[in-house]
Amino acid sequence: MTPDRLTPYARLPHAYRHRDVLHSTVDAFGRAHWLIAIAEERHGRPRADPYDAVVVTVEDGRGHETHLSALRPRFPLLDALPDGGFVVADARRRAREEQVQVFDALGRPSWSFAVGDAVEHLLADETGDLWVAHFDEGVCGNDELSHPGLRRWSSTGEPQWRYGPVPGAREIIDCYALNVAERAAWACPYTDFPLLEIRGDRVVRVRHNPVAGARGLAVHGDRVVFFGGYGDERDRIADCRLTDTAVEVVAEGRLARPDGAALGRRRVVSRGARLYVQAEPVQEWTVLDLAAPDLA
């Protein structure tokens, strides 16, 4: 069955709902996180540089805090690491700064490094490796770290893998959608939007994909669902079947909030069979799970 509504997944505890959320995500283990600045803010961004923040984590309906100190990112992207620590990156890199900060499970700064300008996606996998995808201002800019469009780094900043053109797929200009699960990644880059399947240190399969402009995808067996698109297709859901060489559209519809309302502005995180969506106000995560019994 092609889904048309998301399912409630995790909510920010009521005590924090008056605070400005700098970023939010769902990690590789299904835990939801909200990054909230402690210092006085203006227009949703911290005044002080560096600034302190708290990560509010919700797991199985229960919430807890981790305080982070001396953050520097102006446009922060957050994810969690397997050891209980966190990584916070600035989406934009100034000059030669090390814009990624790693914190231990107690919130103490551990180290920092650079991954390049114009970060579109920052996703840590179950081992703690970081998958970093870039949008066009980085790929086509002056920061060489961004030029591959998609890279994998260790959590200590060591380069592990970088994308390069392969038969059936050209250079990445902008990595629109990225799904990371276990030791595999799926990417859907501009301009032709091929579906790249990456395992280990290589692209193992390139599939022709007729779905343009998707910002999220969920993969389960031989099924893939794309979410998003251009213009009126912003809320489109494309339910597809995978062959060895192509993506075949089976059905299309529109994805809505759990109550049926339109989504509006949203964040999207793609993790294996799950597509997590957070619409404004950014207090709740919802999910589309292809592995759920009613969708499998």
Summary of the structure (lengths in Angstrom):
residues: 296
radius of gyration: 18.3
end to end distance: 7.8
largest distance: 53.0
contacts: 986
relative contact order: 0.14
helix: 4%
strand: 52%
